[in-house]
Amino acid sequence: LESEASMKRRNSPSTDSQEPSAKKACPGSTDGSAMEEDIEATLAEMNSLHDQFYSKTASLKDLMQNVLKTKASSSPKTDLSVEDIRRQGVVLLSALKQTNRKAQEQVKDQREAVQDGKRRVDSLQLALQNLHYQVLHLKREAAKCLDFQAVDETVSLVPQQDYLATLQEQGQDTSEYNDEHTLMLARLRDELEQRKELVSR
């Protein structure tokens, strides 16, 4: 009886001290190495609970067999032996219930952790899918910009060098056309004036 009670006291603090870390581990860890350590700690605790459960179950089974043997005997110490065995059985049943309760709590915590992990994965998957759609949209817009053809590209203009030479022959200052955009506007205006003259003839 004393050995079972002392074993119960030794086991209880260790499992209780491990429970909070296991509960906090899976939902909150983001670092890969920390998550691996949390998983290992959880597995170690589950294995410990598994061993405790089957150890206590085997001890309880042995006690029940001793009860049957004691009741079958006609020894004058039968009542005392059965009483001692009954006390040990009560201790083992209490410890077995406690181990089962801890295992159920651990399973519940792990299920909640798995659900939280699934929600995070779904959220990240959705964000990744949105980014993928944005990339496709930007690629399509970039392709439209690259394929865009301005109106001035379809108009047959006087070559740039010829236009500047004509301006110089007319005595006009060409220094203001150093900017390519300004030069293009001047060429377009010149082309417009020439076409108006052709239409008016």
Secondary structure, DSSP 8 states (H G I E B T S, - for coil): -HHHHHHHHHHHHHHHHHHHHHHHHHHH--SHHHHHHHHHHHHHHHHHHHHHHHHHHHHHHHHHHHHHHHHHS--TTHHHHHHHHHHHHHHHHHHHHHHHHHHHHHHHHHHHHHHHHHHHHHHHHHHHHHHHHHHHHHHHHHHHHHH---GGGTS----HHHHHHHHHHTT---GGG-SHHHHHHHHHHHHHHHHHHHHH-
